[in-house]
Amino acid sequence: MIKLPPAEAALVRRAYLAITKEPWFNHNAVTERELLKMMIAKLPDLVDDEGSFLSACRAEARTRFSRRS
């Protein structure tokens, strides 16, 4: 895994914690790891706007990692 600069690591951490607290998030080791990889891939485009970063990550995470009822 890559080492992120402190500001980017803090951004990812805040967004990661927010998303994994969502009731729809399917918690398991695979989805949590894939969520982190997806978020790091989005960083270059959205690092300057925390709100947009969280919104984009949340939308994709909901599509990819939502619990199926």
mmJSON file of the N, C-alpha and C atoms, coordinates in Angstrom:
{"data_MODEL":{"atom_site":{
"group_PDB":["ATOM","ATOM","ATOM","ATOM","ATOM","ATOM","ATOM","ATOM","ATOM","ATOM","ATOM","ATOM","ATOM","ATOM","ATOM","ATOM","ATOM","ATOM","ATOM","ATOM","ATOM","ATOM","ATOM","ATOM","ATOM","ATOM","ATOM","ATOM","ATOM","ATOM","ATOM","ATOM","ATOM","ATOM","ATOM","ATOM","ATOM","ATOM","ATOM","ATOM","ATOM","ATOM","ATOM","ATOM","ATOM","ATOM","ATOM","ATOM","ATOM","ATOM","ATOM","ATOM","ATOM","ATOM","ATOM","ATOM","ATOM","ATOM","ATOM","ATOM","ATOM","ATOM","ATOM","ATOM","ATOM","ATOM","ATOM","ATOM","ATOM","ATOM","ATOM","ATOM","ATOM","ATOM","ATOM","ATOM","ATOM","ATOM","ATOM","ATOM","ATOM","ATOM","ATOM","ATOM","ATOM","ATOM","ATOM","ATOM","ATOM","ATOM","ATOM","ATOM","ATOM","ATOM","ATOM","ATOM","ATOM","ATOM","ATOM","ATOM","ATOM","ATOM","ATOM","ATOM","ATOM","ATOM","ATOM","ATOM","ATOM","ATOM","ATOM","ATOM","ATOM","ATOM","ATOM","ATOM","ATOM","ATOM","ATOM","ATOM","ATOM","ATOM","ATOM","ATOM","ATOM","ATOM","ATOM","ATOM","ATOM","ATOM","ATOM","ATOM","ATOM","ATOM","ATOM","ATOM","ATOM","ATOM","ATOM","ATOM","ATOM","ATOM","ATOM","ATOM","ATOM","ATOM","ATOM","ATOM","ATOM","ATOM","ATOM","ATOM","ATOM","ATOM","ATOM","ATOM","ATOM","ATOM","ATOM","ATOM","ATOM","ATOM","ATOM","ATOM","ATOM","ATOM","ATOM","ATOM","ATOM","ATOM","ATOM","ATOM","ATOM","ATOM","ATOM","ATOM","ATOM","ATOM","ATOM","ATOM","ATOM","ATOM","ATOM","ATOM","ATOM","ATOM","ATOM","ATOM","ATOM","ATOM","ATOM","ATOM","ATOM","ATOM","ATOM","ATOM","ATOM","ATOM","ATOM","ATOM","ATOM","ATOM","ATOM","ATOM","ATOM","ATOM","ATOM"],
"id":[1,2,3,4,5,6,7,8,9,10,11,12,13,14,15,16,17,18,19,20,21,22,23,24,25,26,27,28,29,30,31,32,33,34,35,36,37,38,39,40,41,42,43,44,45,46,47,48,49,50,51,52,53,54,55,56,57,58,59,60,61,62,63,64,65,66,67,68,69,70,71,72,73,74,75,76,77,78,79,80,81,82,83,84,85,86,87,88,89,90,91,92,93,94,95,96,97,98,99,100,101,102,103,104,105,106,107,108,109,110,111,112,113,114,115,116,117,118,119,120,121,122,123,124,125,126,127,128,129,130,131,132,133,134,135,136,137,138,139,140,141,142,143,144,145,146,147,148,149,150,151,152,153,154,155,156,157,158,159,160,161,162,163,164,165,166,167,168,169,170,171,172,173,174,175,176,177,178,179,180,181,182,183,184,185,186,187,188,189,190,191,192,193,194,195,196,197,198,199,200,201,202,203,204,205,206,207],
"type_symbol":["N","C","C","N","C","C","N","C","C","N","C","C","N","C","C","N","C","C","N","C","C","N","C","C","N","C","C","N","C","C","N","C","C","N","C","C","N","C","C","N","C","C","N","C","C","N","C","C","N","C","C","N","C","C","N","C","C","N","C","C","N","C","C","N","C","C","N","C","C","N","C","C","N","C","C","N","C","C","N","C","C","N","C","C","N","C","C","N","C","C","N","C","C","N","C","C","N","C","C","N","C","C","N","C","C","N","C","C","N","C","C","N","C","C","N","C","C","N","C","C","N","C","C","N","C","C","N","C","C","N","C","C","N","C","C","N","C","C","N","C","C","N","C","C","N","C","C","N","C","C","N","C","C","N","C","C","N","C","C","N","C","C","N","C","C","N","C","C","N","C","C","N","C","C","N","C","C","N","C","C","N","C","C","N","C","C","N","C","C","N","C","C","N","C","C","N","C","C","N","C","C","N","C","C","N","C","C"],
"label_atom_id":["N","CA","C","N","CA","C","N","CA","C","N","CA","C","N","CA","C","N","CA","C","N","CA","C","N","CA","C","N","CA","C","N","CA","C","N","CA","C","N","CA","C","N","CA","C","N","CA","C","N","CA","C","N","CA","C","N","CA","C","N","CA","C","N","CA","C","N","CA","C","N","CA","C","N","CA","C","N","CA","C","N","CA","C","N","CA","C","N","CA","C","N","CA","C","N","CA","C","N","CA","C","N","CA","C","N","CA","C","N","CA","C","N","CA","C","N","CA","C","N","CA","C","N","CA","C","N","CA","C","N","CA","C","N","CA","C","N","CA","C","N","CA","C","N","CA","C","N","CA","C","N","CA","C","N","CA","C","N","CA","C","N","CA","C","N","CA","C","N","CA","C","N","CA","C","N","CA","C","N","CA","C","N","CA","C","N","CA","C","N","CA","C","N","CA","C","N","CA","C","N","CA","C","N","CA","C","N","CA","C","N","CA","C","N","CA","C","N","CA","C","N","CA","C","N","CA","C","N","CA","C","N","CA","C","N","CA","C","N","CA","C"],
"label_alt_id":[null,null,null,null,null,null,null,null,null,null,null,null,null,null,null,null,null,null,null,null,null,null,null,null,null,null,null,null,null,null,null,null,null,null,null,null,null,null,null,null,null,null,null,null,null,null,null,null,null,null,null,null,null,null,null,null,null,null,null,null,null,null,null,null,null,null,null,null,null,null,null,null,null,null,null,null,null,null,null,null,null,null,null,null,null,null,null,null,null,null,null,null,null,null,null,null,null,null,null,null,null,null,null,null,null,null,null,null,null,null,null,null,null,null,null,null,null,null,null,null,null,null,null,null,null,null,null,null,null,null,null,null,null,null,null,null,null,null,null,null,null,null,null,null,null,null,null,null,null,null,null,null,null,null,null,null,null,null,null,null,null,null,null,null,null,null,null,null,null,null,null,null,null,null,null,null,null,null,null,null,null,null,null,null,null,null,null,null,null,null,null,null,null,null,null,null,null,null,null,null,null,null,null,null,null,null,null],
"label_comp_id":["MET","MET","MET","ILE","ILE","ILE","LYS","LYS","LYS","LEU","LEU","LEU","PRO","PRO","PRO","PRO","PRO","PRO","ALA","ALA","ALA","GLU","GLU","GLU","ALA","ALA","ALA","ALA","ALA","ALA","LEU","LEU","LEU","VAL","VAL","VAL","ARG","ARG","ARG","ARG","ARG","ARG","ALA","ALA","ALA","TYR","TYR","TYR","LEU","LEU","LEU","ALA","ALA","ALA","ILE","ILE","ILE","THR","THR","THR","LYS","LYS","LYS","GLU","GLU","GLU","PRO","PRO","PRO","TRP","TRP","TRP","PHE","PHE","PHE","ASN","ASN","ASN","HIS","HIS","HIS","ASN","ASN","ASN","ALA","ALA","ALA","VAL","VAL","VAL","THR","THR","THR","GLU","GLU","GLU","ARG","ARG","ARG","GLU","GLU","GLU","LEU","LEU","LEU","LEU","LEU","LEU","LYS","LYS","LYS","MET","MET","MET","MET","MET","MET","ILE","ILE","ILE","ALA","ALA","ALA","LYS","LYS","LYS","LEU","LEU","LEU","PRO","PRO","PRO","ASP","ASP","ASP","LEU","LEU","LEU","VAL","VAL","VAL","ASP","ASP","ASP","ASP","ASP","ASP","GLU","GLU","GLU","GLY","GLY","GLY","SER","SER","SER","PHE","PHE","PHE","LEU","LEU","LEU","SER","SER","SER","ALA","ALA","ALA","CYS","CYS","CYS","ARG","ARG","ARG","ALA","ALA","ALA","GLU","GLU","GLU","ALA","ALA","ALA","ARG","ARG","ARG","THR","THR","THR","ARG","ARG","ARG","PHE","PHE","PHE","SER","SER","SER","ARG","ARG","ARG","ARG","ARG","ARG","SER","SER","SER"],
"label_asym_id":["A","A","A","A","A","A","A","A","A","A","A","A","A","A","A","A","A","A","A","A","A","A","A","A","A","A","A","A","A","A","A","A","A","A","A","A","A","A","A","A","A","A","A","A","A","A","A","A","A","A","A","A","A","A","A","A","A","A","A","A","A","A","A","A","A","A","A","A","A","A","A","A","A","A","A","A","A","A","A","A","A","A","A","A","A","A","A","A","A","A","A","A","A","A","A","A","A","A","A","A","A","A","A","A","A","A","A","A","A","A","A","A","A","A","A","A","A","A","A","A","A","A","A","A","A","A","A","A","A","A","A","A","A","A","A","A","A","A","A","A","A","A","A","A","A","A","A","A","A","A","A","A","A","A","A","A","A","A","A","A","A","A","A","A","A","A","A","A","A","A","A","A","A","A","A","A","A","A","A","A","A","A","A","A","A","A","A","A","A","A","A","A","A","A","A","A","A","A","A","A","A","A","A","A","A","A","A"],
"label_entity_id":["1","1","1","1","1","1","1","1","1","1","1","1","1","1","1","1","1","1","1","1","1","1","1","1","1","1","1","1","1","1","1","1","1","1","1","1","1","1","1","1","1","1","1","1","1","1","1","1","1","1","1","1","1","1","1","1","1","1","1","1","1","1","1","1","1","1","1","1","1","1","1","1","1","1","1","1","1","1","1","1","1","1","1","1","1","1","1","1","1","1","1","1","1","1","1","1","1","1","1","1","1","1","1","1","1","1","1","1","1","1","1","1","1","1","1","1","1","1","1","1","1","1","1","1","1","1","1","1","1","1","1","1","1","1","1","1","1","1","1","1","1","1","1","1","1","1","1","1","1","1","1","1","1","1","1","1","1","1","1","1","1","1","1","1","1","1","1","1","1","1","1","1","1","1","1","1","1","1","1","1","1","1","1","1","1","1","1","1","1","1","1","1","1","1","1","1","1","1","1","1","1","1","1","1","1","1","1"],
"label_seq_id":[1,1,1,2,2,2,3,3,3,4,4,4,5,5,5,6,6,6,7,7,7,8,8,8,9,9,9,10,10,10,11,11,11,12,12,12,13,13,13,14,14,14,15,15,15,16,16,16,17,17,17,18,18,18,19,19,19,20,20,20,21,21,21,22,22,22,23,23,23,24,24,24,25,25,25,26,26,26,27,27,27,28,28,28,29,29,29,30,30,30,31,31,31,32,32,32,33,33,33,34,34,34,35,35,35,36,36,36,37,37,37,38,38,38,39,39,39,40,40,40,41,41,41,42,42,42,43,43,43,44,44,44,45,45,45,46,46,46,47,47,47,48,48,48,49,49,49,50,50,50,51,51,51,52,52,52,53,53,53,54,54,54,55,55,55,56,56,56,57,57,57,58,58,58,59,59,59,60,60,60,61,61,61,62,62,62,63,63,63,64,64,64,65,65,65,66,66,66,67,67,67,68,68,68,69,69,69],
"pdbx_PDB_ins_code":[null,null,null,null,null,null,null,null,null,null,null,null,null,null,null,null,null,null,null,null,null,null,null,null,null,null,null,null,null,null,null,null,null,null,null,null,null,null,null,null,null,null,null,null,null,null,null,null,null,null,null,null,null,null,null,null,null,null,null,null,null,null,null,null,null,null,null,null,null,null,null,null,null,null,null,null,null,null,null,null,null,null,null,null,null,null,null,null,null,null,null,null,null,null,null,null,null,null,null,null,null,null,null,null,null,null,null,null,null,null,null,null,null,null,null,null,null,null,null,null,null,null,null,null,null,null,null,null,null,null,null,null,null,null,null,null,null,null,null,null,null,null,null,null,null,null,null,null,null,null,null,null,null,null,null,null,null,null,null,null,null,null,null,null,null,null,null,null,null,null,null,null,null,null,null,null,null,null,null,null,null,null,null,null,null,null,null,null,null,null,null,null,null,null,null,null,null,null,null,null,null,null,null,null,null,null,null],
"Cartn_x":[0.846,0.0,0.894,0.406,1.192,1.09,2.074,2.054,1.555,0.432,-0.169,0.407,0.46,0.819,-0.205,0.174,-0.72,-2.101,-2.162,-3.457,-4.365,-3.791,-4.577,-4.991,-4.113,-4.444,-5.593,-5.571,-6.653,-7.97,-7.928,-9.125,-9.718,-8.88,-9.344,-9.903,-9.241,-9.699,-11.082,-11.285,-12.591,-13.689,-13.425,-14.416,-14.655,-13.597,-13.699,-14.576,-14.315,-15.103,-16.563,-16.803,-18.179,-18.924,-18.279,-18.931,-19.139,-18.155,-18.302,-19.309,-19.707,-20.76,-22.165,-22.253,-23.56,-24.234,-25.548,-26.238,-26.272,-26.137,-26.196,-24.852,-23.765,-22.443,-22.304,-21.872,-21.683,-20.285,-20.202,-18.909,-18.33,-17.174,-16.328,-14.951,-13.972,-12.591,-12.417,-13.1,-12.953,-13.552,-14.782,-15.4,-14.667,-14.187,-13.454,-12.143,-11.44,-10.196,-10.482,-11.509,-11.854,-12.33,-13.04,-13.448,-12.214,-11.256,-10.032,-9.292,-9.184,-8.517,-9.259,-10.589,-11.389,-11.189,-11.147,-10.977,-9.614,-8.579,-7.236,-7.155,-7.84,-7.848,-8.536,-9.508,-10.226,-9.47,-8.487,-7.779,-7.235,-6.538,-5.917,-6.9,-8.122,-9.092,-9.842,-9.986,-10.885,-10.23,-8.931,-8.255,-8.493,-8.77,-8.935,-10.34,-11.285,-12.663,-13.203,-13.145,-13.531,-14.983,-15.876,-17.288,-17.52,-16.874,-17.01,-16.372,-15.245,-14.579,-15.494,-16.059,-16.946,-18.18,-18.769,-19.966,-19.682,-18.584,-18.231,-17.93,-17.193,-16.865,-18.112,-18.979,-20.208,-21.094,-21.238,-22.09,-21.56,-20.262,-19.706,-19.74,-19.456,-19.499,-20.906,-21.902,-23.28,-23.632,-23.157,-23.404,-22.654,-21.417,-20.57,-20.674,-20.908,-20.769,-22.019,-23.155,-24.395,-24.875,-25.444,-26.038,-27.202,-27.334,-28.452,-29.544,-30.737,-31.857,-32.584],
"Cartn_y":[-1.175,0.0,1.241,2.304,3.529,4.323,5.176,6.056,7.419,7.85,9.13,10.26,11.461,12.63,12.789,13.381,13.469,14.073,15.129,15.759,14.828,14.118,13.183,11.976,11.499,10.369,10.742,11.959,12.414,12.514,12.997,13.093,11.71,10.775,9.408,8.797,9.009,8.438,8.96,10.267,10.839,10.276,10.217,9.697,8.206,7.456,6.011,5.747,6.469,6.276,6.658,7.726,8.14,7.079,6.541,5.546,4.226,3.793,2.498,2.555,3.743,3.875,3.846,3.934,3.92,2.565,2.56,1.291,0.36,0.887,0.065,-0.594,-0.143,-0.66,-2.115,-2.974,-4.395,-4.628,-4.751,-4.894,-6.296,-6.367,-7.557,-7.122,-7.964,-7.594,-7.211,-7.905,-7.622,-6.272,-5.99,-4.71,-3.538,-3.706,-2.617,-2.326,-3.361,-3.166,-2.553,-3.041,-2.502,-1.05,-0.707,0.683,1.568,1.16,1.944,2.104,1.029,1.114,2.062,1.999,2.881,4.345,4.59,5.968,6.527,5.742,6.202,6.477,5.684,5.91,7.229,7.659,8.908,10.152,9.976,11.118,12.13,11.719,12.727,13.75,13.338,14.248,15.089,14.618,15.266,15.682,15.661,15.925,17.349,18.286,19.683,20.014,19.098,19.371,18.196,18.333,17.223,16.813,17.775,17.451,16.642,17.042,16.304,14.924,14.848,13.564,12.598,13.058,12.204,11.819,12.756,12.46,11.436,11.605,10.674,9.286,9.239,7.948,7.27,8.044,7.479,6.911,7.638,7.173,5.866,5.811,4.583,3.438,3.741,2.7,2.138,2.993,2.514,1.567,1.881,1.027,-0.3,-0.233,-1.435,-2.271,-1.615,-2.31,-2.302,-1.994,-1.955,-3.361,-3.523,-4.819,-5.092,-6.309,-6.716,-7.272,-6.75,-7.222,-8.357],
"Cartn_z":[0.0,0.0,0.0,-0.58,-0.654,0.643,0.868,2.031,1.567,2.126,1.748,2.585,2.019,2.826,3.959,5.077,6.238,5.94,5.159,4.867,4.069,3.105,2.308,3.144,3.991,4.863,5.797,6.325,7.207,6.446,5.23,4.389,4.139,3.755,3.5,4.78,5.885,7.158,7.531,7.427,7.767,6.872,5.579,4.641,4.868,5.103,5.351,6.57,7.651,8.865,8.648,7.917,7.643,6.838,5.831,4.973,5.705,6.459,7.138,8.279,8.709,9.725,9.126,7.81,7.158,7.391,7.642,7.906,6.698,5.515,4.313,3.983,4.622,4.27,4.712,3.803,4.053,4.622,5.942,6.617,6.47,5.872,5.908,5.419,5.593,5.273,3.81,2.932,1.492,1.147,1.585,1.221,1.86,3.068,3.713,2.985,2.563,1.81,0.436,-0.237,-1.558,-1.461,-0.396,-0.18,-0.08,0.702,0.858,-0.465,-1.229,-2.539,-3.472,-3.474,-4.322,-3.922,-2.625,-2.149,-2.535,-2.393,-2.757,-4.259,-5.057,-6.507,-6.862,-6.066,-6.327,-5.851,-5.011,-4.428,-5.426,-6.459,-7.326,-7.892,-8.164,-8.771,-7.751,-6.513,-5.565,-4.253,-4.163,-2.896,-2.389,-3.261,-2.842,-2.358,-2.48,-2.087,-1.273,0.046,0.925,0.724,0.535,0.331,-0.927,-2.009,-3.266,-3.166,-2.467,-2.272,-1.527,-0.418,0.365,-0.44,-1.145,-1.948,-3.038,-3.745,-4.816,-4.263,-3.156,-2.553,-2.002,-1.352,-0.792,-1.899,-2.99,-4.09,-4.685,-4.935,-5.501,-4.493,-3.237,-2.206,-2.059,-2.131,-1.998,-3.144,-4.326,-5.483,-5.355,-4.911,-4.886,-3.626,-2.463,-1.185,-0.317,-0.89,-0.12,0.181,1.361,1.72,0.801,0.404,-0.436,0.461,0.349,1.175,0.504],
"occupancy":[1.0,1.0,1.0,1.0,1.0,1.0,1.0,1.0,1.0,1.0,1.0,1.0,1.0,1.0,1.0,1.0,1.0,1.0,1.0,1.0,1.0,1.0,1.0,1.0,1.0,1.0,1.0,1.0,1.0,1.0,1.0,1.0,1.0,1.0,1.0,1.0,1.0,1.0,1.0,1.0,1.0,1.0,1.0,1.0,1.0,1.0,1.0,1.0,1.0,1.0,1.0,1.0,1.0,1.0,1.0,1.0,1.0,1.0,1.0,1.0,1.0,1.0,1.0,1.0,1.0,1.0,1.0,1.0,1.0,1.0,1.0,1.0,1.0,1.0,1.0,1.0,1.0,1.0,1.0,1.0,1.0,1.0,1.0,1.0,1.0,1.0,1.0,1.0,1.0,1.0,1.0,1.0,1.0,1.0,1.0,1.0,1.0,1.0,1.0,1.0,1.0,1.0,1.0,1.0,1.0,1.0,1.0,1.0,1.0,1.0,1.0,1.0,1.0,1.0,1.0,1.0,1.0,1.0,1.0,1.0,1.0,1.0,1.0,1.0,1.0,1.0,1.0,1.0,1.0,1.0,1.0,1.0,1.0,1.0,1.0,1.0,1.0,1.0,1.0,1.0,1.0,1.0,1.0,1.0,1.0,1.0,1.0,1.0,1.0,1.0,1.0,1.0,1.0,1.0,1.0,1.0,1.0,1.0,1.0,1.0,1.0,1.0,1.0,1.0,1.0,1.0,1.0,1.0,1.0,1.0,1.0,1.0,1.0,1.0,1.0,1.0,1.0,1.0,1.0,1.0,1.0,1.0,1.0,1.0,1.0,1.0,1.0,1.0,1.0,1.0,1.0,1.0,1.0,1.0,1.0,1.0,1.0,1.0,1.0,1.0,1.0,1.0,1.0,1.0,1.0,1.0,1.0],
"B_iso_or_equiv":[0.0,0.0,0.0,0.0,0.0,0.0,0.0,0.0,0.0,0.0,0.0,0.0,0.0,0.0,0.0,0.0,0.0,0.0,0.0,0.0,0.0,0.0,0.0,0.0,0.0,0.0,0.0,0.0,0.0,0.0,0.0,0.0,0.0,0.0,0.0,0.0,0.0,0.0,0.0,0.0,0.0,0.0,0.0,0.0,0.0,0.0,0.0,0.0,0.0,0.0,0.0,0.0,0.0,0.0,0.0,0.0,0.0,0.0,0.0,0.0,0.0,0.0,0.0,0.0,0.0,0.0,0.0,0.0,0.0,0.0,0.0,0.0,0.0,0.0,0.0,0.0,0.0,0.0,0.0,0.0,0.0,0.0,0.0,0.0,0.0,0.0,0.0,0.0,0.0,0.0,0.0,0.0,0.0,0.0,0.0,0.0,0.0,0.0,0.0,0.0,0.0,0.0,0.0,0.0,0.0,0.0,0.0,0.0,0.0,0.0,0.0,0.0,0.0,0.0,0.0,0.0,0.0,0.0,0.0,0.0,0.0,0.0,0.0,0.0,0.0,0.0,0.0,0.0,0.0,0.0,0.0,0.0,0.0,0.0,0.0,0.0,0.0,0.0,0.0,0.0,0.0,0.0,0.0,0.0,0.0,0.0,0.0,0.0,0.0,0.0,0.0,0.0,0.0,0.0,0.0,0.0,0.0,0.0,0.0,0.0,0.0,0.0,0.0,0.0,0.0,0.0,0.0,0.0,0.0,0.0,0.0,0.0,0.0,0.0,0.0,0.0,0.0,0.0,0.0,0.0,0.0,0.0,0.0,0.0,0.0,0.0,0.0,0.0,0.0,0.0,0.0,0.0,0.0,0.0,0.0,0.0,0.0,0.0,0.0,0.0,0.0,0.0,0.0,0.0,0.0,0.0,0.0],
"pdbx_formal_charge":[null,null,null,null,null,null,null,null,null,null,null,null,null,null,null,null,null,null,null,null,null,null,null,null,null,null,null,null,null,null,null,null,null,null,null,null,null,null,null,null,null,null,null,null,null,null,null,null,null,null,null,null,null,null,null,null,null,null,null,null,null,null,null,null,null,null,null,null,null,null,null,null,null,null,null,null,null,null,null,null,null,null,null,null,null,null,null,null,null,null,null,null,null,null,null,null,null,null,null,null,null,null,null,null,null,null,null,null,null,null,null,null,null,null,null,null,null,null,null,null,null,null,null,null,null,null,null,null,null,null,null,null,null,null,null,null,null,null,null,null,null,null,null,null,null,null,null,null,null,null,null,null,null,null,null,null,null,null,null,null,null,null,null,null,null,null,null,null,null,null,null,null,null,null,null,null,null,null,null,null,null,null,null,null,null,null,null,null,null,null,null,null,null,null,null,null,null,null,null,null,null,null,null,null,null,null,null],
"auth_seq_id":[1,1,1,2,2,2,3,3,3,4,4,4,5,5,5,6,6,6,7,7,7,8,8,8,9,9,9,10,10,10,11,11,11,12,12,12,13,13,13,14,14,14,15,15,15,16,16,16,17,17,17,18,18,18,19,19,19,20,20,20,21,21,21,22,22,22,23,23,23,24,24,24,25,25,25,26,26,26,27,27,27,28,28,28,29,29,29,30,30,30,31,31,31,32,32,32,33,33,33,34,34,34,35,35,35,36,36,36,37,37,37,38,38,38,39,39,39,40,40,40,41,41,41,42,42,42,43,43,43,44,44,44,45,45,45,46,46,46,47,47,47,48,48,48,49,49,49,50,50,50,51,51,51,52,52,52,53,53,53,54,54,54,55,55,55,56,56,56,57,57,57,58,58,58,59,59,59,60,60,60,61,61,61,62,62,62,63,63,63,64,64,64,65,65,65,66,66,66,67,67,67,68,68,68,69,69,69],
"auth_comp_id":["MET","MET","MET","ILE","ILE","ILE","LYS","LYS","LYS","LEU","LEU","LEU","PRO","PRO","PRO","PRO","PRO","PRO","ALA","ALA","ALA","GLU","GLU","GLU","ALA","ALA","ALA","ALA","ALA","ALA","LEU","LEU","LEU","VAL","VAL","VAL","ARG","ARG","ARG","ARG","ARG","ARG","ALA","ALA","ALA","TYR","TYR","TYR","LEU","LEU","LEU","ALA","ALA","ALA","ILE","ILE","ILE","THR","THR","THR","LYS","LYS","LYS","GLU","GLU","GLU","PRO","PRO","PRO","TRP","TRP","TRP","PHE","PHE","PHE","ASN","ASN","ASN","HIS","HIS","HIS","ASN","ASN","ASN","ALA","ALA","ALA","VAL","VAL","VAL","THR","THR","THR","GLU","GLU","GLU","ARG","ARG","ARG","GLU","GLU","GLU","LEU","LEU","LEU","LEU","LEU","LEU","LYS","LYS","LYS","MET","MET","MET","MET","MET","MET","ILE","ILE","ILE","ALA","ALA","ALA","LYS","LYS","LYS","LEU","LEU","LEU","PRO","PRO","PRO","ASP","ASP","ASP","LEU","LEU","LEU","VAL","VAL","VAL","ASP","ASP","ASP","ASP","ASP","ASP","GLU","GLU","GLU","GLY","GLY","GLY","SER","SER","SER","PHE","PHE","PHE","LEU","LEU","LEU","SER","SER","SER","ALA","ALA","ALA","CYS","CYS","CYS","ARG","ARG","ARG","ALA","ALA","ALA","GLU","GLU","GLU","ALA","ALA","ALA","ARG","ARG","ARG","THR","THR","THR","ARG","ARG","ARG","PHE","PHE","PHE","SER","SER","SER","ARG","ARG","ARG","ARG","ARG","ARG","SER","SER","SER"],
"auth_asym_id":["A","A","A","A","A","A","A","A","A","A","A","A","A","A","A","A","A","A","A","A","A","A","A","A","A","A","A","A","A","A","A","A","A","A","A","A","A","A","A","A","A","A","A","A","A","A","A","A","A","A","A","A","A","A","A","A","A","A","A","A","A","A","A","A","A","A","A","A","A","A","A","A","A","A","A","A","A","A","A","A","A","A","A","A","A","A","A","A","A","A","A","A","A","A","A","A","A","A","A","A","A","A","A","A","A","A","A","A","A","A","A","A","A","A","A","A","A","A","A","A","A","A","A","A","A","A","A","A","A","A","A","A","A","A","A","A","A","A","A","A","A","A","A","A","A","A","A","A","A","A","A","A","A","A","A","A","A","A","A","A","A","A","A","A","A","A","A","A","A","A","A","A","A","A","A","A","A","A","A","A","A","A","A","A","A","A","A","A","A","A","A","A","A","A","A","A","A","A","A","A","A","A","A","A","A","A","A"],
"auth_atom_id":["N","CA","C","N","CA","C","N","CA","C","N","CA","C","N","CA","C","N","CA","C","N","CA","C","N","CA","C","N","CA","C","N","CA","C","N","CA","C","N","CA","C","N","CA","C","N","CA","C","N","CA","C","N","CA","C","N","CA","C","N","CA","C","N","CA","C","N","CA","C","N","CA","C","N","CA","C","N","CA","C","N","CA","C","N","CA","C","N","CA","C","N","CA","C","N","CA","C","N","CA","C","N","CA","C","N","CA","C","N","CA","C","N","CA","C","N","CA","C","N","CA","C","N","CA","C","N","CA","C","N","CA","C","N","CA","C","N","CA","C","N","CA","C","N","CA","C","N","CA","C","N","CA","C","N","CA","C","N","CA","C","N","CA","C","N","CA","C","N","CA","C","N","CA","C","N","CA","C","N","CA","C","N","CA","C","N","CA","C","N","CA","C","N","CA","C","N","CA","C","N","CA","C","N","CA","C","N","CA","C","N","CA","C","N","CA","C","N","CA","C","N","CA","C","N","CA","C","N","CA","C","N","CA","C","N","CA","C","N","CA","C"],
"pdbx_PDB_model_num":[1,1,1,1,1,1,1,1,1,1,1,1,1,1,1,1,1,1,1,1,1,1,1,1,1,1,1,1,1,1,1,1,1,1,1,1,1,1,1,1,1,1,1,1,1,1,1,1,1,1,1,1,1,1,1,1,1,1,1,1,1,1,1,1,1,1,1,1,1,1,1,1,1,1,1,1,1,1,1,1,1,1,1,1,1,1,1,1,1,1,1,1,1,1,1,1,1,1,1,1,1,1,1,1,1,1,1,1,1,1,1,1,1,1,1,1,1,1,1,1,1,1,1,1,1,1,1,1,1,1,1,1,1,1,1,1,1,1,1,1,1,1,1,1,1,1,1,1,1,1,1,1,1,1,1,1,1,1,1,1,1,1,1,1,1,1,1,1,1,1,1,1,1,1,1,1,1,1,1,1,1,1,1,1,1,1,1,1,1,1,1,1,1,1,1,1,1,1,1,1,1,1,1,1,1,1,1]
}}}
